[in-house]
Amino acid sequence: MKTKVLKRIFLLSFALIPILLSGCGHKKEEQETRVLFSWKKSAILKERTNLFSIMKEIGLNTLYQYVSEDIDDDSVIKFLEESEKDQVAIYLLSGEPSWVLEDDGESFLTPIDQVISLNQKLEKKQAIKGVVYDVEPYLLQEWDTSEYHNIMKNYVNAMQTVYENTAAH
């Protein structure tokens, strides 16, 4: 009888060890992505230190930031370097409703070229992580007409063009 009890305890302990050990290991907590959209040029030029401080304070870790073509690369690079120090991931925010009126989706490629150009000047950890398109075609007059289907077709074609042109990167 005593042998059976010891055998059961022995077998039960082998069943419990993996369960107990799985709770003891250090698990890296995945941080939830919490995002802020910013179309303000001043965020890059003047307000970056304050912006990153506020983001950290309220638990935001990702910024979708518009980068105007008239902002010099050195200012953007300083912005990206500081964002990396403050552990804020940056995505380029871009888009215009009129882009979906194009048949070829060419305007959708401009922000990608901008990111590639900037990222070549940065360390990988400071690089822009990607492009976020904020196109909002429903703002167009054509949206509420029979052109709706062409608009959506152009949008899908543009996304396909983006995918094909970035697949190599």
NULO-139619 format. One line per 8 residues: their letters; for each residue x, y, z of N, C-alpha, C, O, CB. Coordinates in nm, 4 decimals. Atoms other than C-alpha are relative to their C-alpha. Glycine has a CB too. Layout:
BEGIN
A = X,Y,Z,X,Y,Z,X,Y,Z,X,Y,Z,X,Y,Z | ...
***
This chain:
BEGIN
MKTKVLKR = 0.0818,-0.1186,0.0000,0.0000,0.0000,0.0000,0.0868,0.1258,0.0000,0.0628,0.2197,-0.0759,-0.0934,-0.0007,0.1199 | -0.0906,-0.1133,-0.0098,0.2789,0.2388,0.0967,0.0737,0.0204,-0.1326,0.0978,0.1344,-0.1723,0.1003,-0.0209,0.1152 | -0.0682,-0.0054,0.1276,0.4564,0.1580,-0.2312,-0.0888,0.0639,-0.1060,-0.0411,0.1436,-0.1867,0.0426,-0.1396,-0.0434 | 0.0933,-0.0569,0.0970,0.1458,0.2448,-0.4347,-0.0146,0.1508,0.0204,-0.0199,0.2272,-0.0760,-0.1371,-0.0686,0.0109 | 0.0138,-0.1422,-0.0321,0.1110,0.5792,-0.2565,0.1257,0.0748,-0.0436,0.1167,0.1812,-0.1049,-0.0256,0.0204,0.1521 | -0.1264,-0.0633,0.0407,0.4772,0.6632,-0.3102,0.0130,0.0058,-0.1523,0.0611,0.1045,-0.2078,0.1196,-0.0761,0.0597 | -0.0044,0.0042,0.1461,0.4513,0.5585,-0.6745,-0.0883,0.1105,-0.0591,-0.0486,0.1801,-0.1525,-0.0454,-0.1389,-0.0517 | 0.0918,-0.1038,0.0487,0.1499,0.7877,-0.7255,0.0576,0.1402,0.0238,0.0505,0.2266,-0.0635,-0.1374,-0.0133,0.0693
IFLLSFAL = -0.0620,-0.1307,-0.0308,0.3258,1.0796,-0.5529,0.1149,0.0263,-0.0970,0.1299,0.1372,-0.1483,0.0516,0.0043,0.1478 | -0.1118,-0.0114,0.0926,0.6330,1.0145,-0.7670,-0.0482,0.0376,-0.1394,0.0060,0.1294,-0.2009,0.0785,-0.1308,-0.0048 | 0.0546,-0.0280,0.1326,0.4286,1.0099,-1.0896,-0.0666,0.1375,-0.0050,-0.0540,0.2102,-0.1035,-0.1004,-0.1083,-0.0397 | 0.0654,-0.1302,-0.0066,0.2259,1.3120,-0.9810,0.1028,0.1122,0.0006,0.0810,0.2166,-0.0608,-0.0890,0.0092,0.1243 | -0.1037,-0.1039,-0.0045,0.5433,1.5077,-0.9078,0.0597,0.0239,-0.1384,0.0923,0.1374,-0.1730,0.1110,-0.0391,0.0991 | -0.0496,-0.0192,0.1364,0.6673,1.4435,-1.2629,-0.1002,0.0768,-0.0856,-0.0612,0.1511,-0.1756,0.0310,-0.1351,-0.0647 | 0.1030,-0.0726,0.0731,0.3373,1.5754,-1.3943,-0.0033,0.1467,0.0420,-0.0327,0.2339,-0.0398,-0.1369,-0.0648,0.0223 | 0.0071,-0.1373,-0.0507,0.3568,1.8869,-1.1756,0.1255,0.0825,-0.0286,0.1174,0.2049,-0.0383,-0.0246,-0.0025,0.1479
IPILLSGC = -0.1258,-0.0735,0.0206,0.7219,1.9788,-1.2382,-0.0063,0.0912,-0.1238,0.0271,0.2092,-0.1124,0.1168,-0.0989,-0.0144 | 0.0059,-0.0909,0.1154,0.6685,2.1114,-1.5940,-0.0974,0.1159,0.0212,-0.0724,0.2280,-0.0229,-0.0399,-0.0772,-0.1246 | 0.0972,-0.1064,-0.0262,0.3641,2.3056,-1.4796,0.0617,0.1049,0.0916,0.0492,0.2247,0.0661,-0.1295,-0.0576,0.0631 | -0.0617,-0.0934,-0.0937,0.5534,2.4603,-1.1889,0.1146,0.0771,-0.0648,0.1282,0.1978,-0.0447,0.0505,-0.0745,0.1230 | -0.1139,-0.0661,0.0632,0.8638,2.5334,-1.3945,-0.0435,0.1013,-0.1051,0.0220,0.2040,-0.1228,0.0915,-0.1029,-0.0630 | 0.0451,-0.0946,0.1023,0.6671,2.7020,-1.6708,-0.0419,0.1316,0.0636,-0.0353,0.2359,-0.0015,-0.1165,-0.0591,-0.0808 | 0.0367,-0.1234,-0.0689,0.5467,2.9546,-1.4157,0.1185,0.0705,0.0614,0.1086,0.1880,0.0967,-0.1009,-0.0287,0.1061 | -0.1173,-0.0575,-0.0658,0.8946,3.0138,-1.2747,0.0934,0.0717,-0.0960,0.1702,0.1585,-0.0546,0.0758,-0.1076,0.0717
GHKKEEQE = -0.0906,-0.0615,0.0962,1.0731,3.1123,-1.5923,-0.0320,0.1456,-0.0224,-0.1459,0.1883,-0.0033,-0.0050,-0.0736,-0.1308 | 0.0198,-0.1410,0.0309,1.1216,3.4762,-1.6862,-0.0598,0.0113,-0.1401,0.0037,-0.0239,-0.2395,0.1342,0.0793,0.0103 | 0.0653,-0.0170,0.1297,0.8766,3.5529,-1.9612,0.0084,0.1456,-0.0406,-0.0242,0.2358,0.0366,-0.1476,-0.0473,0.0046 | -0.0057,-0.1357,0.0522,0.9341,3.8549,-2.1747,-0.1431,0.0454,-0.0277,-0.2163,-0.0172,-0.1044,0.0886,0.0080,-0.1293 | 0.1340,-0.0523,0.0224,0.6201,4.0603,-2.1619,-0.0033,0.0736,-0.1323,0.0784,0.1617,-0.1590,-0.0436,0.0927,0.1152 | 0.0179,-0.0720,0.1249,0.5034,4.1681,-2.5003,-0.0760,0.1276,0.0292,-0.1837,0.1259,0.0888,-0.0742,-0.0864,-0.1053 | 0.0657,-0.1273,-0.0239,0.4191,4.5319,-2.4895,-0.1027,0.0244,-0.1090,-0.0756,0.0084,-0.2280,0.1024,0.1152,0.0058 | 0.1072,-0.0328,0.0922,0.0935,4.6274,-2.6476,0.0392,0.1247,-0.0783,0.0939,0.2197,-0.0223,-0.1342,0.0211,0.0755
TRVLFSWK = -0.0277,-0.1173,0.0820,0.1321,4.8682,-2.9372,-0.1070,0.1048,0.0274,-0.2264,0.0799,0.0110,0.0047,-0.0369,-0.1515 | 0.0907,-0.1111,-0.0275,-0.0209,5.2004,-2.8406,0.0480,0.1184,-0.0816,0.1612,0.1641,-0.0658,-0.0059,0.0345,0.1534 | -0.0402,-0.0886,0.1090,-0.0199,5.4572,-3.1191,-0.0583,0.1402,0.0124,-0.1681,0.1605,0.0642,-0.0411,-0.0598,-0.1316 | 0.0450,-0.1378,0.0165,-0.0455,5.8309,-3.1728,0.0207,0.0371,-0.1466,0.1275,0.0119,-0.2026,0.0772,0.0986,0.0962 | -0.0116,-0.0537,0.1353,-0.1150,5.9816,-3.5171,0.0403,0.1463,0.0106,-0.0159,0.2196,0.0920,-0.1340,-0.0160,-0.0798 | -0.0406,-0.1408,-0.0021,0.0622,6.3129,-3.5849,0.0261,0.0503,-0.1422,0.1126,-0.0005,-0.2136,0.1262,0.0190,0.0876 | -0.0200,-0.0666,0.1290,0.0308,6.5307,-3.8941,0.0781,0.1300,0.0172,0.0961,0.2038,-0.0797,-0.1352,0.0282,-0.0674 | -0.0655,-0.1280,-0.0296,0.2213,6.8183,-3.7256,0.1491,-0.0027,-0.0340,0.2238,-0.0867,0.0162,-0.0186,0.0353,0.1475
KSAILKER = -0.1425,-0.0138,0.0307,0.5545,6.9215,-3.8753,0.0775,0.0423,0.1236,0.1934,0.0043,0.1405,0.0216,0.1014,-0.1132 | -0.0684,-0.0509,-0.1186,0.6371,7.0933,-3.5467,0.0417,-0.1123,0.0951,0.1316,-0.0935,0.1770,-0.0895,0.0987,0.0731 | -0.0396,0.1136,-0.0839,0.6541,6.7512,-3.3778,0.1437,-0.0397,-0.0304,0.2172,-0.0820,0.0589,-0.0948,-0.1203,-0.0218 | -0.1358,0.0356,0.0404,0.9730,6.6892,-3.5726,0.0971,0.1150,0.0280,0.2083,0.0934,0.0761,0.0034,-0.0374,-0.1493 | -0.0898,-0.1149,-0.0045,1.1174,7.0378,-3.5700,0.0181,0.0607,0.1390,0.1294,0.0992,0.1751,-0.0504,0.1048,-0.0923 | -0.0098,-0.0728,-0.1266,1.0381,7.1803,-3.2260,-0.0444,-0.0788,0.1223,0.0087,-0.0582,0.2314,-0.0804,0.1236,-0.0085 | 0.0689,0.0569,-0.1156,0.8305,6.9570,-3.0042,0.0383,-0.1438,0.0319,-0.0270,-0.2068,0.1151,-0.1461,0.0068,-0.0220 | -0.0260,0.1431,-0.0131,0.9980,6.6164,-3.0223,0.0296,-0.0426,0.1434,-0.0223,-0.1449,0.1881,0.1152,-0.0387,-0.0882
TNLFSIMK = -0.0349,0.0398,-0.1365,1.1436,6.6086,-2.6696,-0.1248,-0.0040,0.0869,-0.1464,-0.0998,0.1612,0.1042,0.0965,0.0602 | 0.1236,-0.0056,-0.0776,0.8145,6.7126,-2.5145,-0.0973,-0.1094,-0.0451,-0.1629,-0.1727,0.0377,-0.0656,0.1387,-0.0135 | 0.0889,0.1020,0.0546,0.6195,6.4796,-2.7443,0.0360,-0.1376,0.0546,-0.0515,-0.2089,0.1039,0.0063,-0.0003,-0.1533 | -0.0423,0.1321,-0.0464,0.8239,6.1716,-2.6511,-0.0188,-0.0145,0.1510,-0.0530,-0.1224,0.1993,0.1466,-0.0249,-0.0374 | 0.0201,0.0016,-0.1447,0.8068,6.2622,-2.2820,-0.1469,-0.0257,0.0333,-0.1776,-0.1082,0.1193,0.0467,0.1329,0.0626 | 0.1434,0.0186,-0.0231,0.4268,6.2875,-2.2926,-0.0432,-0.1396,-0.0425,-0.1213,-0.2044,0.0273,-0.0815,0.1062,-0.0761 | 0.0348,0.1345,0.0464,0.3988,5.9668,-2.4950,0.0392,-0.1047,0.1044,-0.0390,-0.1944,0.1359,0.0692,-0.0304,-0.1348 | -0.0474,0.0947,-0.1007,0.6060,5.7796,-2.2371,-0.0885,0.0068,0.1246,-0.1248,-0.0957,0.1822,0.1476,0.0289,0.0367
EIGLNTLY = 0.0817,-0.0218,-0.1193,0.4024,5.9290,-1.9535,-0.1375,-0.0676,-0.0102,-0.1884,-0.1205,0.0887,-0.0178,0.1493,0.0237 | 0.1337,0.0579,0.0148,0.0720,5.8054,-2.0975,0.0022,-0.1397,-0.0628,-0.1029,-0.1957,-0.0942,-0.0863,0.0917,-0.0842 | -0.0122,0.1392,0.0420,0.2055,5.4710,-2.2204,-0.0107,-0.0250,-0.1493,-0.0476,-0.1348,-0.1909,-0.1023,-0.0786,0.0673 | -0.0006,0.0190,0.1457,0.2271,5.5269,-2.5968,0.1405,-0.0364,-0.0440,0.2381,0.0195,0.0061,-0.0497,0.1281,-0.0743 | -0.1329,0.0457,0.0412,0.5114,5.3503,-2.7766,0.0225,0.0038,-0.1509,0.1285,-0.0358,-0.1993,0.0222,-0.1395,0.0492 | -0.0105,-0.0041,0.1462,0.4454,5.4054,-3.1471,-0.0589,0.1300,-0.0504,-0.1642,0.1740,-0.0045,-0.0717,-0.1212,-0.0652 | 0.0464,-0.1261,0.0566,0.4095,5.7226,-3.3494,-0.0105,-0.0126,-0.1513,0.0862,-0.0487,-0.2184,0.0948,0.1159,0.0385 | 0.0204,-0.0114,0.1440,0.2621,5.7508,-3.6969,0.0155,0.1480,-0.0309,-0.0741,0.2280,-0.0040,-0.1420,-0.0570,-0.0465
QYVSEDID = -0.0370,-0.1400,0.0168,0.4296,6.0742,-3.8017,0.0104,0.0392,-0.1467,0.0774,-0.0275,-0.2256,0.1313,0.0278,0.0698 | -0.0127,-0.0580,0.1336,0.3860,6.2796,-4.1170,0.1352,0.0696,-0.0075,0.1755,0.1397,0.0853,-0.1176,0.1000,-0.0314 | -0.1290,-0.0651,0.0231,0.7194,6.3940,-4.2586,-0.0100,0.0745,-0.1321,-0.0010,0.0148,-0.2393,0.1187,-0.1039,-0.0014 | 0.0118,-0.0835,0.1187,0.6790,6.6815,-4.5004,0.1301,-0.0042,-0.0797,0.2391,-0.0115,-0.0231,-0.0353,0.1453,0.0388 | -0.1193,0.0037,0.0857,0.9148,6.6782,-4.7972,0.0856,0.1254,0.0143,0.2012,0.1264,-0.0282,-0.0408,-0.0173,-0.1453 | -0.0787,-0.1223,-0.0165,1.0235,7.0319,-4.7068,0.0799,0.0024,0.1312,0.1480,0.1008,0.1601,-0.0918,0.1207,-0.0055 | -0.0827,0.0112,-0.1205,1.1784,6.9163,-4.3766,0.1310,-0.0672,-0.0401,0.1309,-0.1724,-0.1041,-0.0736,-0.0813,0.1139 | -0.1298,0.0542,0.0407,1.5498,6.8563,-4.4196,0.0284,-0.1321,0.0712,-0.0186,-0.1566,0.1823,0.1121,0.1013,0.0294
DDSVIKFL = -0.0313,0.1333,-0.0507,1.6870,6.5076,-4.3643,0.0682,0.0040,0.1367,0.0431,-0.0827,0.2204,0.0883,-0.0731,-0.0988 | -0.0697,-0.0073,-0.1293,1.9102,6.6178,-4.0748,-0.0986,0.0153,0.1156,-0.0793,-0.0446,0.2214,0.0996,0.1171,0.0005 | 0.1018,-0.0169,-0.1046,1.6048,6.7291,-3.8735,-0.0756,-0.1301,0.0235,-0.1046,-0.1659,0.1377,-0.0985,0.1120,-0.0378 | 0.0716,0.1275,-0.0125,1.4261,6.4017,-3.9443,0.0899,-0.1029,0.0681,0.0432,-0.1797,0.1521,-0.0462,-0.0517,-0.1394 | -0.0937,0.0946,-0.0610,1.7358,6.2022,-3.8500,0.0129,0.0257,0.1501,0.0134,-0.0691,0.2287,0.1382,0.0098,-0.0677 | -0.0058,-0.0325,-0.1437,1.7650,6.3865,-3.5153,-0.1269,-0.0489,0.0699,-0.1214,-0.1042,0.1797,0.0178,0.1536,0.0214 | 0.1296,0.0447,-0.0525,1.3960,6.3138,-3.4573,-0.0001,-0.1516,0.0192,-0.0426,-0.2010,0.1237,-0.1150,0.0420,-0.0951 | -0.0022,0.1466,-0.0060,1.4453,5.9422,-3.5319,0.0993,-0.0508,0.1040,0.0722,-0.1496,0.1723,0.0346,-0.0581,-0.1370
EESEKDQV = -0.0984,0.0387,-0.1015,1.7567,5.9187,-3.3140,-0.0582,0.0174,0.1406,-0.0415,-0.0682,0.2275,0.1294,0.0836,-0.0153 | 0.0604,-0.0244,-0.1310,1.5700,6.0727,-3.0226,-0.1139,-0.0982,0.0271,-0.1315,-0.1435,0.1402,-0.0516,0.1445,0.0090 | 0.1107,0.0955,-0.0186,1.2693,5.8466,-3.0789,0.0537,-0.1364,0.0429,-0.0065,-0.2043,0.1260,-0.0828,-0.0140,-0.1305 | -0.0594,0.1292,-0.0362,1.4953,5.5420,-3.0567,0.0466,0.0019,0.1451,0.0293,-0.0968,0.2166,0.1182,-0.0341,-0.0936 | -0.0429,-0.0112,-0.1403,1.6433,5.6657,-2.7271,-0.1194,-0.0100,0.0950,-0.1089,-0.0656,0.2043,0.0745,0.1330,0.0230 | 0.1210,0.0020,-0.0830,1.2902,5.7081,-2.5923,-0.0875,-0.1223,-0.0272,-0.1991,-0.1321,0.0238,-0.0809,0.1265,-0.0234 | 0.0680,0.1261,0.0313,1.1854,5.3679,-2.7304,-0.1385,0.0211,-0.0619,-0.2362,-0.0442,-0.0253,-0.0130,-0.0839,0.1257 | 0.1228,-0.0258,0.0746,0.9197,5.5079,-2.9615,0.0246,-0.0435,-0.1445,0.1145,0.0079,-0.2110,-0.0423,0.1523,0.0082
AIYLLSGE = -0.0101,0.0458,0.1394,0.8753,5.3252,-3.2926,-0.0681,0.1035,-0.0897,-0.1771,0.1519,-0.0590,-0.0655,-0.1427,-0.0185 | 0.0535,-0.1002,0.0913,0.8198,5.5620,-3.5851,-0.0391,-0.0652,-0.1323,0.0372,-0.1422,-0.1907,0.1028,0.1126,-0.0235 | 0.0496,0.0376,0.1325,0.6110,5.4918,-3.8954,-0.0305,0.1291,-0.0733,-0.0819,0.2242,-0.0145,-0.1275,-0.0935,0.0083 | 0.0311,-0.1170,0.0810,0.5808,5.7410,-4.1764,-0.1497,0.0005,-0.0296,-0.2043,-0.0983,-0.0788,0.0832,0.0010,-0.1319 | 0.1424,-0.0179,0.0254,0.2235,5.8701,-4.2013,-0.0150,0.0847,-0.1252,0.0430,0.1928,-0.1351,-0.0723,0.0662,0.1221 | 0.0132,-0.0719,0.1254,0.1182,5.9781,-4.5466,-0.1321,-0.0342,-0.0668,-0.1919,-0.1383,-0.0396,0.1168,-0.0320,-0.0932 | 0.1186,0.0299,0.0781,-0.1767,6.0024,-4.7785,-0.0823,0.1232,-0.0335,-0.0844,0.2213,0.0407,-0.0848,-0.0979,0.0733 | 0.0926,-0.1032,0.0479,-0.4178,6.2211,-4.9713,-0.1178,-0.0704,-0.0644,-0.0981,-0.1691,-0.1353,0.0694,0.0986,-0.1011
PSWVLEDD = 0.1158,0.0632,0.0639,-0.7733,6.1348,-5.0776,0.0129,-0.0093,-0.1523,-0.0299,-0.1075,-0.2130,-0.1254,0.0767,0.0351 | -0.0101,-0.0036,0.1465,-0.6918,6.2306,-5.4366,0.0870,-0.1122,-0.0570,0.0788,-0.1411,-0.1764,0.0558,0.1337,-0.0440 | -0.0861,0.1073,0.0497,-0.4365,5.9480,-5.4612,-0.0813,-0.1141,-0.0600,-0.0345,-0.1807,-0.1524,0.0882,-0.0530,0.1123 | 0.0795,0.1126,0.0497,-0.7169,5.6978,-5.5207,-0.0640,0.0288,-0.1348,-0.1291,-0.0583,-0.1925,-0.1075,-0.0356,0.1001 | 0.0515,-0.0333,0.1333,-0.8147,5.8800,-5.8389,0.1001,-0.0368,-0.1088,0.0668,-0.0350,-0.2273,-0.0336,0.1491,-0.0085 | -0.1035,0.0394,0.0952,-0.4885,5.7704,-6.0030,-0.0181,-0.1465,-0.0401,-0.0497,-0.2317,0.0429,0.1407,0.0225,0.0602 | 0.0089,0.1391,0.0475,-0.4951,5.4580,-6.2168,0.1239,-0.0820,0.0357,0.1155,-0.2034,0.0540,-0.0203,-0.0022,-0.1510 | -0.1260,0.0735,-0.0164,-0.1304,5.3694,-6.1549,0.0499,-0.0094,0.1445,0.1435,-0.0847,0.1712,0.1055,0.0647,-0.0832
GESFLTPI = -0.0427,0.0058,-0.1393,-0.0976,5.4284,-5.7775,0.1371,0.0592,0.0265,0.1984,0.0306,0.1293,-0.0010,-0.1399,0.0455 | -0.1353,-0.0554,-0.0101,0.2228,5.6240,-5.8314,0.0211,0.0816,0.1283,0.1281,0.0739,0.1888,0.0288,0.0874,-0.1211 | -0.0158,-0.0836,-0.1203,0.1610,5.8657,-5.5412,0.0221,-0.0830,0.1256,0.0838,-0.0353,0.2209,-0.1225,0.0885,0.0188 | -0.0185,0.0874,-0.1151,0.1528,5.5732,-5.2988,0.1461,-0.0434,0.0158,0.1871,-0.0858,0.1239,-0.0895,-0.1225,-0.0128 | -0.1404,0.0426,-0.0053,0.5167,5.4979,-5.3843,0.0923,0.1083,0.0554,0.2007,0.0774,0.1050,0.0470,-0.0403,-0.1384 | -0.0841,-0.1102,-0.0463,0.6519,5.8421,-5.2905,0.0401,-0.0144,0.1472,0.1581,0.0014,0.1786,-0.0724,0.1315,-0.0206 | -0.0424,0.0160,-0.1400,0.6412,5.7825,-4.9119,0.0960,-0.1170,0.0203,0.1823,-0.1119,0.1079,-0.1212,-0.0191,0.0884 | -0.0906,0.1141,-0.0123,0.8134,5.4479,-4.9584,0.1411,0.0405,-0.0417,0.2387,0.0045,0.0242,-0.0496,-0.1188,-0.0857
DQVISLNQ = -0.1306,-0.0508,0.0426,1.0952,5.6132,-5.1509,0.0609,0.0897,0.1076,0.1815,0.0863,0.1319,-0.0129,0.0775,-0.1326 | -0.0454,-0.0892,-0.1067,1.1164,5.8720,-4.8727,0.0560,-0.0813,0.1175,0.1606,-0.0465,0.1723,-0.1161,0.0907,0.0476 | -0.0458,0.0849,-0.1098,1.1502,5.5995,-4.6072,0.1309,-0.0695,-0.0357,0.2233,-0.0739,0.0455,-0.1068,-0.1040,0.0356 | -0.1228,0.0681,0.0429,1.4118,5.4081,-4.8060,0.1177,0.0959,0.0038,0.2250,0.0608,0.0528,-0.0164,-0.0584,-0.1417 | -0.1059,-0.1006,0.0018,1.6161,5.7249,-4.8550,0.0455,0.0358,0.1415,0.1654,0.0423,0.1687,-0.0479,0.1256,-0.0729 | -0.0357,-0.0348,-0.1386,1.6024,5.8184,-4.4858,0.0657,-0.1171,0.0720,0.1654,-0.0989,0.1419,-0.1245,0.0450,0.0774 | -0.0521,0.1162,-0.0727,1.6656,5.4663,-4.3574,0.1425,-0.0359,-0.0403,0.2158,-0.0961,0.0382,-0.0899,-0.1193,-0.0225 | -0.1371,0.0266,0.0432,1.9849,5.4400,-4.5619,0.1009,0.0829,0.0794,0.2198,0.0512,0.0809,0.0149,0.0288,-0.1493
KLEKKQAI = -0.0871,-0.0900,-0.0761,2.1263,5.7177,-4.3414,-0.0023,-0.0302,0.1494,0.0589,0.0419,0.2282,-0.0408,0.1442,-0.0235 | 0.0203,0.0287,-0.1414,2.0334,5.5527,-4.0112,0.0440,-0.1410,0.0363,0.0542,-0.2289,-0.0493,-0.1454,0.0193,0.0367 | -0.0200,0.1355,-0.0498,2.1234,5.2567,-3.7953,-0.1352,-0.0695,-0.0031,-0.2392,-0.0040,0.0038,0.0618,-0.0004,0.1448 | 0.1251,0.0761,0.0117,1.8642,4.9794,-3.8204,-0.0961,0.0282,0.1155,-0.2166,0.0402,0.0934,0.0303,-0.1492,-0.0060 | 0.0871,-0.0205,-0.1157,1.7320,5.0386,-3.4677,-0.0642,0.1391,0.0008,-0.1624,0.1605,0.0720,0.0788,-0.0206,0.1283 | 0.0555,-0.1351,0.0071,1.6657,5.4076,-3.5516,-0.0911,0.0185,-0.1215,-0.1568,0.1217,-0.1355,0.1126,0.1024,-0.0039 | 0.0692,-0.0128,0.1290,1.5023,5.3407,-3.8877,-0.1519,0.0125,0.0167,-0.2098,-0.0316,0.1159,0.0322,-0.1203,-0.0885 | 0.1455,-0.0054,0.0090,1.1443,5.4193,-3.9793,-0.0470,-0.1428,-0.0244,0.0073,-0.2131,-0.1097,-0.0491,0.0986,-0.1144
KGVVYDVE = 0.0435,0.1398,0.0019,0.9539,5.0947,-3.9314,-0.0895,-0.0353,-0.1181,-0.0998,-0.1522,-0.1551,-0.0722,-0.0314,0.1267 | 0.0896,0.0282,0.1115,0.7101,5.1311,-4.2206,-0.0788,0.1238,-0.0384,-0.0522,0.2338,0.0098,-0.0951,-0.1142,0.0349 | 0.0850,-0.1080,0.0487,0.4498,5.3432,-4.3944,-0.1446,-0.0305,0.0374,-0.1924,-0.1426,0.0197,0.0150,0.0182,-0.1540 | 0.1426,0.0100,-0.0303,0.0950,5.4028,-4.2755,-0.0716,0.0976,-0.0923,-0.0444,0.2177,-0.0918,-0.0303,0.0308,0.1523 | 0.0758,-0.0841,0.0929,-0.1440,5.5306,-4.5395,-0.1306,0.0442,0.0661,-0.2084,-0.0376,0.1153,-0.0288,-0.0760,-0.1329 | 0.1238,-0.0582,-0.0511,-0.4197,5.7617,-4.4226,-0.0605,0.0773,-0.1171,-0.0431,0.1987,-0.1281,0.0251,0.0937,0.1276 | 0.0442,-0.0552,0.1285,-0.5950,5.8232,-4.7547,-0.1407,0.0606,0.0076,-0.1649,0.1663,-0.0508,0.0032,-0.1087,-0.1068 | 0.1365,-0.0463,-0.0223,-0.9628,5.8668,-4.6559,-0.0749,0.0390,-0.1290,-0.1141,0.1546,-0.1451,0.0028,0.1177,0.0932
PYLLQEWD = 0.0664,-0.0310,0.1277,-1.1236,5.8417,-5.0030,-0.1454,0.0442,0.0150,-0.2008,0.1057,-0.0760,0.0052,-0.1203,-0.0896 | 0.1390,-0.0404,-0.0216,-1.4690,5.8962,-4.8549,-0.0169,0.1522,0.0069,-0.1293,0.2022,0.0035,-0.0523,-0.0627,0.1280 | 0.0068,-0.1462,-0.0001,-1.3818,6.2678,-4.8384,-0.0175,0.0591,-0.1400,-0.0495,0.1770,-0.1544,0.1250,0.0567,0.0631 | 0.0124,-0.0466,0.1380,-1.3909,6.2925,-5.2176,-0.1461,0.0162,-0.0409,-0.2335,-0.0571,0.0056,0.0701,-0.0969,-0.0949 | 0.1351,-0.0174,0.0551,-1.6970,6.4227,-5.4007,-0.0430,-0.1241,-0.0773,-0.1604,-0.1611,-0.0770,-0.0057,0.1241,-0.0916 | 0.0279,0.1175,0.0822,-1.6732,6.1181,-5.6255,-0.0457,-0.1214,0.0817,-0.1020,-0.2159,0.0264,0.1229,-0.0362,-0.0793 | 0.0301,0.1143,-0.0852,-1.7249,5.8851,-5.3287,-0.1484,-0.0378,-0.0046,-0.1822,-0.1560,-0.0096,0.0412,0.0299,0.1430 | 0.1438,0.0249,-0.0036,-2.1034,5.9205,-5.3281,-0.0630,-0.0124,-0.1383,-0.1835,0.0075,-0.1542,-0.0681,0.1097,0.0756
TSEYHNIM = 0.0508,0.0151,0.1366,-2.1373,5.8608,-5.7005,0.0309,-0.1413,-0.0492,0.0768,-0.2276,0.0256,0.0625,0.1070,-0.0956 | -0.0307,0.1304,0.0595,-2.1019,5.5702,-5.9336,0.1515,-0.0237,-0.0095,0.1954,-0.1347,-0.0394,-0.0636,-0.0106,-0.1396 | -0.1463,0.0126,0.0040,-1.7263,5.6367,-5.9221,0.0554,-0.0787,0.1192,0.1731,-0.1149,0.1209,0.0638,0.1383,-0.0038 | -0.0412,0.0725,-0.1197,-1.7130,5.4599,-5.5860,0.0748,-0.1292,-0.0357,0.1798,-0.1582,0.0217,-0.1222,-0.0320,0.0868 | -0.0626,0.1280,0.0370,-1.6291,5.1269,-5.7518,0.1363,0.0215,-0.0653,0.2293,-0.0554,-0.0406,-0.0915,-0.0787,-0.0953 | -0.1308,-0.0305,0.0607,-1.3493,5.2812,-5.9597,0.0998,0.0457,0.1057,0.2177,0.0109,0.1004,-0.0147,0.1085,-0.1088 | -0.0873,-0.0459,-0.1087,-1.2104,5.4505,-5.6502,0.0550,-0.1199,0.0765,0.1752,-0.1280,0.1019,-0.0766,0.0950,0.0961 | -0.0443,0.1173,-0.0746,-1.1985,5.1209,-5.4625,0.0911,-0.0887,-0.0850,0.1869,-0.1469,-0.0341,-0.1208,-0.0802,0.0490
KNYVNAMQ = -0.0854,0.0777,0.0906,-1.0520,4.9446,-5.7660,0.1390,0.0633,-0.0076,0.2397,-0.0072,-0.0021,-0.0635,-0.0087,-0.1417 | -0.1284,-0.0701,0.0033,-0.7789,5.2107,-5.7894,0.0770,-0.0187,0.1309,0.1989,-0.0358,0.1309,-0.0219,0.1495,-0.0273 | -0.0645,0.0167,-0.1300,-0.7100,5.1789,-5.4184,0.0628,-0.1395,0.0120,0.1775,-0.1530,0.0548,-0.1018,0.0229,0.1136 | -0.0516,0.1374,-0.0045,-0.6694,4.8017,-5.4389,0.1204,-0.0138,-0.0941,0.2207,-0.0753,-0.0580,-0.1115,-0.1020,-0.0387 | -0.1123,0.0041,0.0946,-0.4469,4.8409,-5.7481,0.1224,0.0714,0.0571,0.2355,0.0260,0.0398,-0.0404,0.0639,-0.1341 | -0.1107,-0.0746,-0.0605,-0.2378,5.0990,-5.5623,0.0683,-0.0838,0.1077,0.1911,-0.0861,0.1159,-0.0504,0.1330,0.0598 | -0.0586,0.0846,-0.1052,-0.1887,4.8627,-5.2679,0.0788,-0.1151,-0.0623,0.1827,-0.1554,-0.0099,-0.1107,-0.0555,0.0939 | -0.0722,0.1058,0.0706,-0.0865,4.5901,-5.5108,0.1320,0.0544,-0.0560,0.2353,-0.0123,-0.0493,-0.0873,-0.0588,-0.1141
TVYENTAA = -0.1210,-0.0653,0.0505,0.1620,4.8308,-5.6723,0.1010,0.0197,0.1125,0.2201,-0.0058,0.0945,-0.0343,0.1354,-0.0649 | -0.0880,-0.0192,-0.1162,0.3041,4.9147,-5.3286,0.0634,-0.1326,0.0383,0.1845,-0.1409,0.0586,-0.0783,0.0594,0.1204 | -0.0506,0.1321,-0.0387,0.3368,4.5475,-5.2418,0.1068,-0.0481,-0.0993,0.2135,-0.0941,-0.0587,-0.1163,-0.1024,0.0076 | -0.0948,0.0467,0.1016,0.5095,4.4633,-5.5704,0.1291,0.0775,0.0019,0.2354,0.0210,-0.0239,-0.0613,0.0091,-0.1367 | -0.1193,-0.0832,-0.0006,0.7512,4.7538,-5.5375,0.0798,-0.0095,0.1300,0.1951,0.0331,0.1353,-0.0385,0.1425,-0.0247 | -0.0715,0.0103,-0.1275,0.8426,4.6792,-5.1772,0.0356,-0.1426,0.0373,0.1071,-0.1648,0.1350,-0.0823,0.0603,0.1096 | -0.0264,0.1406,-0.0314,0.8569,4.3007,-5.1832,0.1500,-0.0300,0.0054,0.1923,-0.1184,0.0799,-0.0671,-0.0903,-0.1033 | -0.1437,0.0234,0.0039,1.2299,4.3183,-5.2582,0.0724,0.0609,0.1191,0.1860,0.0232,0.1478,0.0574,0.0552,-0.1275
H = -0.0671,-0.0688,-0.1113,1.3060,4.5413,-4.9580,-0.0211,-0.0720,0.1266,0.0279,-0.0291,0.2310,-0.0480,0.1413,0.0145
***
